Amino acid sequence: MHFGGAIYSNFAPRIKQNEDTERITILDKSKKKSGNVKIRFRLRDGRDVDITHRTDIIADVAMLRKQFAEDGTLKPRVSVYDQNLLAAITARKMLKKKQDKIRL
């Protein structure tokens, strides 16, 4: 459309907000239904950065899927959980976030 010397478009340009797009999640690549696995974390920062980190934290696959969400927090309505595993996941996420900020 054209109004008085200025050209207006029906489509406004998308302005990217200054958001913190960095996410650390638990990566579940296991096909197992039972047994123990080492927990892996995935760090994503926008579309450009995608890093995986294998830890020495060992967890039961069924319990991990049942009790924990992808971001490492407890799922809603979970009252009985492994407190040591939650503490280990939280500590490793914080450590990983600090290391990657220093590296990036």
C-alpha positions, 0 to 999 in steps of 0.5 A: 500500500502507498500512503502519502510518500511512505510505503507501508507493508502488510508484513512488519519485520520481526524484531528479535527480543533480547531473550536468554535462549540458552537451555540445558535439558536432559537428553534421553537417547536410550531405547532401554525400558529398564536398567541403568544409564549415564545421564546426558545433558544437552545445551542449546543456545539459539540455532547455532549452539548444540552441545551434548555432555555425558556425565558420570551420574547413573540413574535407572531409566524407568525412574528417570522418565517417570520422575523428572521432566526434560529440564531436570526438574521434578514432574508435577504431582511427584512426591516420592523421588530420589533426592540424591539424583535430584541434587546431582542433576541440579549441581551438574546443570549449574556447573555445566552452565557456568563452564559453557558461559566461560567457553562461549 
